[in-house]
């Protein structure tokens, strides 16, 4: 993924010094269909800035739903998400100055990419940032360089790219907004061994060179533990346990409890 960690955008020096913690307080989410199934039930958790958190649990446990709530894509039926002391939602609307601090990369790039060209994908992602044309172009070309992508890819359809290129573009577009928080949903899905190693290098660089944080939903927690600060187990729409990496190294059976 990464061409050079030194090109990583939004280093600690470049970011504002007031990176915020994320706190979810008593979050309940029900399905939007007539069945009103409970997807998350009274979930409370805390994500300190500068940390990497893993969300683990079986398929359908609520990991993706929680990421969507944290990213502001899904409003909770009950409860509050806060960045620092400020609620993400106010009077039923997202606070624009907060949502720019968070980017979510979905499990399948095809769910995220939709524009006619890759350039349009970047323009859509950057539109809320209210940049000048020169600033926007600097962000775009910096993101391409970061992921070792050629300039001519900007005029191609994102839906016609290879699977690896789609994933790179989804990440590049997310990072072009220079978020403090990056949320990744099953980032290892469908990538080969080289891509996996590059992904781990990317996470390591993010943690080392930014003041923000990362939340990763994954079925493969062991690979991420060297970069992880906390692990939250989710099952049945609830946080059922929380562990440190050291606890899991000592007692790996805890993941199956």
C-alpha positions in Angstrom: 0.0 0.0 0.0 2.5 2.6 1.1 5.2 3.9 -1.2 7.1 5.8 1.6 6.0 6.2 5.2 7.8 9.6 5.2 5.1 10.8 2.8 2.4 10.0 5.3 -0.1 12.9 5.3 -1.2 14.6 8.5 1.7 13.9 10.8 1.5 15.0 14.4 3.2 18.3 13.5 0.7 18.9 10.7 -2.4 18.0 12.7 -4.1 20.2 15.3 -2.8 19.4 18.8 -6.4 19.0 20.0 -7.1 15.5 18.6 -10.1 14.2 20.4 -11.1 11.0 22.1 -14.2 9.2 20.9 -16.8 8.1 23.5 -19.9 6.1 22.8 -22.5 6.3 25.6 -25.4 3.8 25.8 -25.7 3.4 22.1 -28.8 1.5 20.9 -29.5 1.0 17.2 -32.5 -0.9 15.7 -32.9 -2.0 12.1 -34.7 0.3 9.8 -37.1 -2.3 8.6 -40.5 -3.2 10.1 -39.0 -5.8 12.4 -37.0 -3.3 14.3 -34.3 -5.8 15.3 -31.9 -4.6 17.9 -28.5 -4.2 16.2 -26.7 -2.6 19.1 -27.9 -2.5 22.7 -26.7 0.0 25.3 -23.1 0.0 24.0 -20.7 2.2 25.9 -17.0 2.3 25.0 -14.1 4.7 24.9 -11.4 5.3 22.3 -8.5 7.4 23.5 -6.7 9.5 20.9 -3.5 8.0 19.6 -4.7 4.4 20.1 -5.7 1.5 17.9 -8.7 -0.5 19.0 -9.8 -3.9 17.5 -13.5 -4.8 17.3 -13.8 -8.6 17.3 -16.8 -11.0 17.2 -18.8 -13.2 15.0 -20.5 -12.1 11.8 -23.6 -10.2 12.6 -22.4 -9.2 16.1 -22.7 -5.5 15.4 -19.1 -4.5 14.6 -20.0 -2.8 11.3 -23.0 -1.1 12.8 -20.8 0.4 15.6 -18.3 1.7 13.0 -21.1 3.4 11.1 -22.4 5.0 14.3 -18.9 6.2 15.2 -18.5 7.6 11.7 -21.8 9.5 11.7 -23.3 7.4 8.9 -25.9 6.0 11.2 -27.7 7.9 13.9 -28.3 5.9 17.1 -31.9 5.5 18.2 -30.6 6.1 21.8 -27.4 7.3 23.3 -24.7 9.7 22.2 -21.3 9.6 20.4 -18.9 12.3 21.6 -15.7 13.7 20.2 -14.0 15.2 23.2 -16.9 16.8 25.1 -18.9 17.6 21.9 -21.8 15.3 20.7 -21.5 14.1 17.1 -25.2 14.8 16.5 -27.0 18.0 17.5 -30.7 18.5 17.1 -30.8 15.5 14.7 -28.0 16.8 12.5 -24.3 16.0 12.3 -22.0 18.6 13.5 -20.0 19.4 10.3 -16.9 20.5 12.2 -16.7 17.1 13.9 -17.5 14.7 11.1 -14.5 15.9 9.1 -12.3 14.4 11.8 -13.5 10.9 11.0 -13.2 8.7 7.9 -14.6 5.2 7.4 -13.3 2.7 4.9 -15.9 0.0 4.2 -15.1 -3.7 3.9 -15.9 -3.8 0.2 -14.5 -0.9 -1.9 -17.4 -1.4 -4.3 -19.7 -0.2 -1.6 -17.8 3.0 -1.2 -16.7 3.9 -4.8 -19.4 5.3 -7.1 -18.2 8.3 -9.1 -17.5 8.3 -12.8 -13.7 8.8 -12.4 -11.2 8.4 -9.6 -10.7 12.2 -9.6 -14.5 12.6 -9.0 -14.1 10.3 -6.0 -11.5 12.5 -4.5 -13.6 15.6 -5.2 -16.6 14.2 -3.5 -14.6 13.2 -0.4 -12.9 16.6 -0.2 -16.0 18.8 -1.0 -16.8 19.4 2.7 -13.2 20.6 3.4 -13.8 23.8 1.4 -10.3 23.8 -0.1 -9.0 26.0 -2.9 -8.3 24.2 -6.2 -4.6 24.3 -5.4 -5.1 22.8 -2.0 -7.4 20.1 -3.3 -4.9 19.1 -6.0 -2.1 18.9 -3.5 -4.2 16.6 -1.3 -5.1 14.4 -4.3 -1.6 14.0 -5.6 -0.2 13.5 -2.2 -2.6 10.7 -1.5 -1.7 9.0 -4.9 2.0 9.2 -4.0 1.4 7.8 -0.6 -0.2 4.6 -2.1 2.2 4.5 -5.1 -0.7 5.1 -7.6 0.0 6.6 -11.0 -1.4 10.0 -11.9 -3.3 8.7 -14.9 -5.5 6.6 -12.7 -7.4 9.8 -11.9 -9.2 9.7 -15.2 -10.2 6.0 -14.9 -13.4 4.6 -13.6 -12.9 3.3 -10.0 -15.2 0.4 -10.7 -13.0 -0.9 -13.5 -9.9 -1.0 -11.4 -8.4 -4.2 -9.9 -9.4 -5.2 -6.4 -6.1 -4.0 -4.9 -6.3 -0.6 -6.7 -9.9 -0.1 -5.5 -8.9 -0.7 -1.9 -6.0 1.8 -2.3 -8.3 4.4 -3.8 -10.8 4.0 -1.0 -8.1 4.5 1.6 -6.4 7.3 -0.3 -9.7 9.2 -0.6 -10.4 8.7 3.1 -6.9 10.0 4.0 -7.1 12.9 1.7 -9.5 14.6 4.2 -6.7 14.3 6.8 -9.0 12.8 9.5 -8.0 12.3 13.1 -9.8 9.0 13.3 -9.7 6.3 10.7 -12.2 3.5 10.9 -11.5 0.3 9.0 -14.1 -2.5 8.4 -12.5 -5.9 7.7 -9.5 -4.3 5.9 -7.8 -7.7 5.2 -10.8 -9.0 3.2 -9.7 -10.0 -0.3 -6.1 -8.9 -0.2 -3.0 -11.0 -0.9 0.0 -11.6 1.3 1.9 -8.6 -0.1 -1.1 -6.3 0.4 -1.5 -7.7 3.9 2.1 -6.8 4.9 1.7 -3.4 3.4 -1.6 -2.9 5.3 0.3 -3.7 8.6 3.0 -1.2 7.6 0.3 1.4 7.0 -1.3 0.9 10.4 2.1 1.1 12.1 2.9 4.3 10.2 -0.5 5.8 11.2 0.1 5.1 14.8 3.6 6.3 14.9 3.1 9.5 12.9 -0.3 10.8 13.8 -2.0 12.2 16.9 -5.3 10.5 16.0 -6.6 7.0 16.4 -7.9 4.0 14.6 -10.7 1.5 15.1 -10.6 -1.8 13.1 -13.3 -4.4 12.9 -11.7 -7.7 12.0 -12.0 -11.5 12.1 -8.1 -11.7 12.2 -7.1 -10.0 15.4 -3.9 -11.8 15.9 -2.1 -10.0 13.1 -3.0 -6.6 14.4 -2.2 -7.2 18.1 1.4 -5.7 17.9 -0.1 -2.3 17.0 -3.2 -2.6 19.2 -4.0 -0.9 22.5 -7.3 -2.5 23.3 -9.6 -5.2 22.0 -13.4 -5.0 22.4 -15.4 -8.2 22.0 -18.9 -7.7 20.5 -21.6 -10.3 20.4 -25.3 -9.9 20.1 -25.1 -6.2 19.7 -23.3 -5.7 23.0 -19.7 -5.2 24.2 -19.2 -8.5 26.1 -15.6 -8.0 27.1 -12.5 -5.8 26.8 -8.9 -6.9 26.8 -5.4 -5.6 26.4 -3.1 -7.2 23.9 -1.0 -8.5 26.8 -4.0 -10.3 28.2 -4.7 -12.0 24.9 -1.1 -13.0 24.4 -1.2 -14.7 27.8 -4.7 -16.2 27.4 -5.7 -16.5 23.7 -8.7 -18.6 24.7 -10.3 -15.3 25.9 -11.3 -14.5 22.3 -13.4 -17.7 22.2 -15.0 -17.2 25.6 
